Amino acid sequence: MGLFRLVWLQRMAMASLVTAAWPSCAESLPPAEETGECSLEGAVPATVAAVDEDFELLLDDGRCAALAGLDFPPPEMAELRAAIRSRLSSWLSGRDIFLGAFASTGDRWGRTPARIYASSVEGGAAPLASVAAALLSAGEARFRPDPTAAACAKAYLAAEARARDTGVGLWSRPELRPIDASAPGAVDDLKRRKGMIVVVGAIRSVGESRRAFYLNFGDKWRDSFTVVILRRNLAIFGQIEPRSLVGRRARVRGLIETGARIEIATPAEIEFLDGVASH
């Protein structure tokens, strides 16, 4: 096979990750909820002028809206980022949307963290769908547990599940797949990863100090993945009792700190996979 044809095929494979995205993906989603914290309630009309390189929506009134709760491919995946941005821009640029702000003021960069709703058909003939849910279910973004988007965590995780569980889109990429905490070399893999990391495994032991609880995912805590919950944040997790978590399977997402640790501060950063309610 010639080099040119090989490169062409690789680029076509990259583009195929977004082929099933929008607006067809939006058409398959249920209409946006009318009431509730993660709904059209309180959303106001707006018009998208453009989608920038950071997947932020530049509105025609000068505001900048950020799709809170979404994690897009890292900058080193430039071609993939460009393909996803192109699809999103084709859907939303020049279109009327509904914007629900998660905060009354912009963040330190002047962006409005928001949930966005749009019709999959020009002119709004189809029901409004969640743009974030469309991205997540197509595998074009992963759920990121931003505190500002906490109201939508449950809905966004449900939308993500379809792509994550079938290895679609970003979830097909080795660099972005969940890491099995019990796999050989998992700790070294964690240390090499950048950005948000997703880890799945069983909690083997729980340690504690005056400052925090430590959920260890290996038999030797010094050489295993560990989740840190500061004592001052424990109440945020409701009725959770750290010592009772031994043996539970969990999926954790966040940023790696020193060694192979992720410190979590919200319930959206840890999901228990064994069907037992924890919070």
C-alpha positions in Angstrom: 0.0 0.0 0.0 1.4 3.4 -1.0 2.2 6.0 1.7 -0.2 8.5 0.3 -3.1 5.9 0.4 -2.2 4.9 3.9 -2.3 8.5 5.1 -5.6 9.0 3.3 -7.1 5.9 4.9 -6.0 7.0 8.4 -7.6 10.4 7.9 -10.8 8.8 6.7 -10.8 6.6 9.7 -10.4 9.7 11.9 -13.3 11.4 10.2 -15.5 8.4 10.7 -15.5 9.0 14.4 -17.8 12.0 13.8 -19.8 10.6 10.8 -22.7 9.6 13.1 -22.7 12.7 15.1 -24.9 15.7 14.5 -27.6 16.4 13.6 -28.6 12.8 13.2 -27.4 12.0 16.7 -29.6 14.8 18.1 -32.6 13.4 16.2 -32.2 10.1 18.1 -32.1 11.8 21.5 -35.3 12.4 23.6 -36.5 16.0 23.6 -35.0 18.2 26.3 -36.8 18.2 29.6 -39.1 21.1 30.2 -38.6 21.5 33.9 -35.9 20.7 36.5 -32.3 21.7 37.2 -31.0 20.3 33.9 -33.7 21.4 31.6 -35.1 24.1 29.3 -36.4 25.8 32.4 -34.8 29.3 32.6 -33.1 28.9 29.2 -33.2 31.9 27.0 -32.9 32.3 23.2 -29.5 33.2 21.7 -27.8 33.0 18.4 -24.5 31.3 17.7 -22.1 33.3 15.6 -19.3 30.8 15.6 -17.7 27.9 17.4 -14.1 28.6 18.3 -11.1 26.3 18.5 -11.8 25.5 22.2 -15.4 24.4 21.4 -16.8 27.6 23.0 -19.8 29.2 21.4 -19.4 32.8 20.4 -22.8 34.5 20.4 -23.9 37.3 18.2 -24.4 39.6 21.2 -20.7 39.3 22.1 -21.0 36.7 24.9 -19.0 33.5 25.0 -20.8 30.3 26.2 -18.8 27.3 27.4 -20.3 23.8 27.3 -19.8 23.0 30.9 -19.4 19.4 31.9 -17.7 18.3 28.7 -14.1 17.1 28.1 -13.0 17.3 24.5 -9.9 15.7 22.9 -6.6 17.2 24.1 -4.6 19.6 21.8 -2.2 16.9 20.7 -5.2 15.3 18.9 -5.4 18.2 16.5 -7.0 16.5 13.6 -9.7 14.9 15.7 -10.4 18.2 17.5 -10.8 19.9 14.1 -13.2 17.2 12.8 -15.4 17.5 15.9 -15.4 21.3 15.9 -16.3 21.3 12.2 -19.3 19.1 12.8 -20.4 21.2 15.8 -19.9 24.4 13.8 -22.0 23.0 10.9 -24.8 22.3 13.3 -24.8 25.4 15.4 -23.1 28.3 13.6 -25.7 30.9 12.6 -28.4 29.0 14.4 -30.8 30.0 17.1 -30.4 28.1 20.3 -31.6 28.1 23.9 -29.0 28.8 26.6 -29.4 27.9 30.2 -26.6 29.5 32.3 -25.2 27.5 35.2 -24.0 30.7 36.9 -25.3 34.3 37.1 -21.8 35.6 36.2 -19.1 34.5 33.8 -16.0 32.7 34.8 -12.6 34.2 35.1 -12.2 34.0 31.4 -15.4 35.8 30.8 -17.3 32.7 29.6 -20.8 31.7 30.6 -20.8 28.1 31.8 -24.0 26.8 30.2 -26.2 24.0 29.0 -27.2 24.4 25.3 -30.3 23.2 23.5 -30.9 23.2 19.7 -33.1 21.7 17.1 -31.6 19.2 14.7 -33.5 20.8 11.8 -33.0 24.3 10.4 -35.8 26.5 11.5 -36.5 24.5 14.7 -39.1 22.1 13.2 -37.8 19.3 15.4 -37.9 19.2 19.2 -35.0 20.8 21.1 -32.3 18.4 22.2 -29.4 18.8 24.6 -26.2 19.6 22.6 -24.1 18.2 25.4 -26.1 14.9 25.4 -25.7 14.7 21.6 -21.9 15.1 21.9 -21.6 12.6 24.7 -23.8 9.9 23.1 -21.8 10.2 19.9 -18.5 9.8 21.7 -17.3 13.2 20.7 -16.8 14.3 24.3 -16.5 12.7 27.7 -18.4 13.9 30.8 -16.2 16.1 32.9 -17.4 16.6 36.5 -17.3 20.4 36.6 -19.0 21.6 39.8 -20.9 24.2 37.8 -22.6 21.5 35.8 -23.4 19.3 38.8 -27.2 19.6 38.1 -26.7 17.8 34.8 -24.2 15.1 36.0 -26.8 12.3 36.0 -28.2 13.1 32.6 -24.8 13.6 31.1 -23.4 10.3 32.5 -26.4 8.5 31.1 -25.8 10.1 27.6 -22.1 9.2 27.8 -22.8 5.5 28.7 -23.9 4.5 25.2 -20.6 5.6 23.7 -18.4 4.6 26.6 -19.8 1.0 26.9 -19.5 0.3 23.2 -16.2 2.0 22.6 -17.5 4.6 20.2 -15.7 7.8 19.2 -13.2 9.1 21.8 -13.7 5.9 23.8 -12.1 3.9 21.0 -8.8 5.8 21.5 -6.3 4.0 23.7 -5.2 7.3 25.2 -8.7 8.1 26.4 -10.1 4.7 27.4 -10.8 3.9 31.0 -7.8 2.3 32.8 -8.3 -0.9 34.7 -6.7 -0.3 38.1 -5.9 -4.0 38.5 -4.2 -4.4 35.1 -0.4 -4.9 35.1 1.4 -1.6 34.6 -1.8 0.5 35.4 0.1 2.8 37.7 2.7 3.6 35.1 0.0 4.1 32.5 -1.7 6.6 34.8 1.4 8.6 35.3 1.9 8.9 31.6 -1.6 10.1 30.9 -2.5 13.8 30.6 -5.7 15.7 31.2 -8.8 14.0 32.7 -8.4 10.3 33.4 -11.0 7.6 33.9 -10.1 4.6 36.1 -12.2 1.5 36.9 -11.5 -1.0 39.6 -12.3 -2.4 43.0 -11.5 -0.7 46.3 -9.1 -3.0 48.1 -8.6 -1.0 51.3 -9.3 2.3 53.0 -6.7 4.3 54.9 -7.2 7.5 56.8 -5.3 10.4 58.3 -6.3 13.5 60.2 -6.7 15.2 56.8 -8.3 12.7 54.5 -9.5 9.2 53.6 -7.6 7.1 51.0 -9.4 4.6 48.8 -6.8 2.2 47.6 -7.4 0.2 44.4 -4.5 -2.3 44.9 -3.2 -4.7 47.5 -0.1 -2.6 48.1 -1.3 0.9 48.6 2.1 2.5 47.9 2.1 0.9 44.4 -1.6 1.3 43.5 -4.1 3.9 42.3 -5.6 5.8 45.2 -8.6 8.1 45.5 -8.3 10.9 48.1 -11.4 12.4 49.8 -10.6 15.3 52.2 -12.4 15.1 55.5 -13.7 18.6 55.0 -15.5 17.4 51.8 -16.9 14.2 53.1 -20.4 15.7 53.9 -20.8 16.6 50.2 -21.0 12.8 49.5 -24.1 12.4 51.6 -24.3 9.3 53.8 -21.2 7.7 52.3 -19.0 5.9 54.9 -15.5 5.5 53.4 -14.6 2.4 55.5 -17.6 0.6 54.1 -16.4 0.9 50.6 -13.9 -2.0 50.7 -14.8 -4.4 47.9 -17.0 -1.9 45.9 -16.3 -1.4 42.2 -16.1 2.2 41.1 -15.4 4.3 38.1 -13.4 7.5 39.0 -12.5 10.5 36.8 -10.3 13.4 37.5 -6.7 14.7 37.2 -3.7 12.7 38.4 -1.8 14.4 41.2 1.4 13.2 42.9 2.1 9.6 42.1 -1.1 7.8 41.0 -3.7 9.7 43.0 -6.9 11.5 42.1 -8.5 13.8 44.7 -12.2 14.0 44.4 -14.5 16.6 45.8 -17.9 15.9 44.3 -20.1 12.8 43.9 -20.0 13.1 40.1 -16.3 12.1 40.2 -17.0 8.6 41.5 -19.6 6.1 40.3 -20.2 2.9 42.1 -20.8 0.0 39.6 -22.2 -2.7 41.8 -25.8 -1.4 42.1 -25.6 -0.4 45.8 -26.7 3.2 46.5 -24.0 5.2 48.2 -25.2 8.8 48.0 
